[in-house]
Amino acid sequence: MTTGEKIAQCRRETGLTQEQLAEKLNVSRQSVSRWEMDAAFPETEKLIRLSRLFGCSIDYLLMEGAEKFSGEETDMQSAFFFIHSCGCFFLATAAEGKPHIRPMGFIALWQGRLLLSTDRRKNVYRELTGHPEVELAAYHMDTRKWIRIHGRVQEESSMDAMEEMQRLYPMITQEYSGENRKQIVLFSLKTDEVKFM
């Protein structure tokens, strides 16, 4: 399948018309039509937004013969794009034999692993350091699909990882400045299982 055919198929699978997709991407309906007919090619920024919206990898959209992301694969780029496009996700931890679930917002992709951030003063930090096994879930309102990820976290001290998180979420730099800078902590997630539903 060509890139245009994949865009058209993904658009239909998500139940969007060309007009609705154009509105979400802030382009004309004619642009979407030209992409789908392979008469034009989306800009890089639009490809990123398409992959997030459709819950697939950019490679899938670009490469002829590439497989669409399935629940059996562990393509962290696709998982990150999907979760990031949802706006928030839910993190399940355990402490004192009880499950705890909470909404989270900051997630990044670094060296093939998902990064989560929190504050050392919060309960979630103690739970993650005491019981590193977690589950993460997110629901995409546009595609009506879920992702569930099971894995283990470990504290990540790399400055490059922190820079990537701050690049995606500049408000972290504002909130954690001066003495507060020591309170922010990153965890990298080693996944055991990724499921799209």
C-alpha positions in Angstrom: 0.0 0.0 0.0 1.1 3.6 -0.7 1.2 6.3 1.9 -2.0 7.8 0.5 -3.8 4.5 0.6 -2.7 4.0 4.2 -3.9 7.5 5.2 -7.3 6.8 3.5 -7.6 3.4 5.2 -6.7 4.7 8.7 -9.1 7.6 8.3 -12.0 5.3 7.4 -11.0 2.9 10.3 -11.3 5.9 12.7 -14.6 6.9 11.3 -13.5 10.3 10.1 -14.5 12.0 6.9 -11.9 13.9 4.8 -13.4 17.1 6.1 -13.1 16.0 9.8 -9.5 14.9 9.3 -8.7 18.2 7.6 -10.2 20.1 10.5 -8.1 18.1 13.1 -4.9 18.8 11.1 -5.8 22.4 10.2 -5.5 21.8 6.5 -8.0 21.9 3.6 -10.2 18.9 2.6 -8.5 19.2 -0.8 -5.1 18.6 0.9 -6.3 15.4 2.5 -7.8 14.3 -0.8 -4.5 14.9 -2.6 -2.6 12.9 0.1 -4.9 10.0 -0.3 -4.6 10.0 -4.1 -0.7 10.2 -3.7 -0.8 13.5 -5.6 0.9 15.3 -2.7 2.8 14.3 0.4 2.1 15.5 4.0 4.7 17.7 5.7 6.8 16.0 8.5 4.7 17.8 11.2 1.5 16.5 9.6 2.9 13.0 9.4 3.6 13.0 13.1 0.1 14.2 13.9 -1.4 11.6 11.6 0.6 8.8 13.3 -0.6 10.1 16.7 -4.2 10.3 15.6 -4.2 6.9 13.9 -2.2 5.2 16.7 0.4 3.8 14.2 4.1 4.4 13.6 5.4 6.9 11.1 7.3 4.0 9.5 4.0 2.4 8.8 2.7 5.5 7.0 5.9 6.0 5.0 7.3 2.6 4.1 5.7 0.4 1.5 5.1 -3.1 2.9 5.6 -2.0 6.6 3.3 -3.7 9.0 0.8 -1.7 11.0 1.5 -1.7 14.7 -0.3 -4.7 16.3 -0.8 -5.8 19.9 2.0 -8.4 19.5 4.7 -5.8 18.7 6.6 -3.7 21.2 7.3 -0.6 19.0 7.8 2.0 21.7 7.7 4.9 19.2 4.1 3.9 18.3 3.2 3.4 21.9 4.6 6.8 22.8 2.8 8.6 20.0 -0.4 6.9 20.9 -0.2 7.8 24.7 1.1 11.3 24.0 -1.8 12.0 21.7 -4.3 10.9 24.4 -3.1 13.8 26.6 -2.9 11.8 29.8 -2.5 8.2 30.9 -3.3 6.1 34.0 -0.5 4.5 36.1 -1.2 1.6 38.3 1.2 0.9 41.2 1.0 -1.2 44.4 1.8 -0.3 48.0 1.2 -2.3 51.1 -0.6 -4.9 49.1 -3.2 -2.5 47.6 -3.4 -1.3 44.0 -3.2 2.4 43.4 -4.2 4.1 40.1 -3.7 7.7 39.2 -3.8 10.0 36.1 -0.4 11.1 34.9 0.5 13.6 32.2 4.3 13.7 31.5 5.7 10.9 29.3 8.6 10.9 26.8 10.5 8.5 24.6 14.2 8.2 25.2 16.6 5.5 23.8 13.7 3.2 23.0 12.1 3.4 26.5 9.2 5.3 27.9 10.1 7.9 30.5 7.7 8.9 33.3 8.3 11.9 35.7 7.1 12.6 39.2 8.1 14.4 42.3 10.2 12.8 45.1 7.8 14.2 47.7 4.8 12.4 46.3 3.5 9.0 47.2 3.9 7.7 43.7 7.6 8.1 44.0 7.8 5.9 47.1 5.5 3.3 45.4 7.7 3.2 42.3 10.9 2.8 44.2 9.4 0.2 46.6 7.4 -1.8 44.0 8.7 -1.2 40.5 6.2 -3.4 38.7 3.5 -1.1 37.0 0.8 -1.0 34.5 0.0 2.0 32.3 -3.2 2.5 30.3 -4.5 5.3 28.0 -7.7 5.7 25.9 -7.8 7.7 22.7 -11.1 9.5 22.3 -10.8 9.9 18.5 -9.9 6.3 17.6 -11.7 4.7 20.6 -8.7 2.4 21.2 -6.9 1.6 24.4 -3.2 0.8 25.1 -2.1 -1.2 28.1 1.5 -1.6 29.0 3.0 -3.8 31.7 6.5 -3.5 32.9 9.1 -2.5 35.5 10.4 1.0 36.2 13.9 2.1 37.4 15.1 5.5 38.3 16.8 7.3 35.4 19.5 9.9 36.2 20.7 10.8 32.7 20.8 14.5 32.0 19.9 13.8 28.3 16.7 12.0 29.4 15.8 15.0 31.6 16.5 17.4 28.7 14.1 15.4 26.5 11.4 15.5 29.1 11.9 19.3 29.5 11.8 19.8 25.8 8.4 18.1 25.6 7.1 19.8 28.7 8.7 23.2 29.2 6.5 23.8 32.3 8.7 21.3 34.2 11.6 23.8 34.0 9.4 26.6 35.4 7.9 24.5 38.2 11.2 22.8 39.2 13.7 25.6 39.3 16.2 26.5 42.1 16.0 24.2 45.1 12.9 22.5 43.7 15.0 21.1 40.8 16.2 18.3 43.1 12.7 17.1 43.6 11.9 16.0 40.0 12.7 12.4 39.2 12.5 10.3 36.0 11.7 6.6 35.7 12.4 4.6 32.6 10.0 1.8 31.8 11.2 -1.6 30.7 8.1 -3.2 29.1 7.1 -6.8 29.3 3.9 -6.5 27.3 2.2 -3.9 25.1 -1.4 -4.4 24.0 -3.6 -2.2 21.8 -7.3 -2.9 22.1 
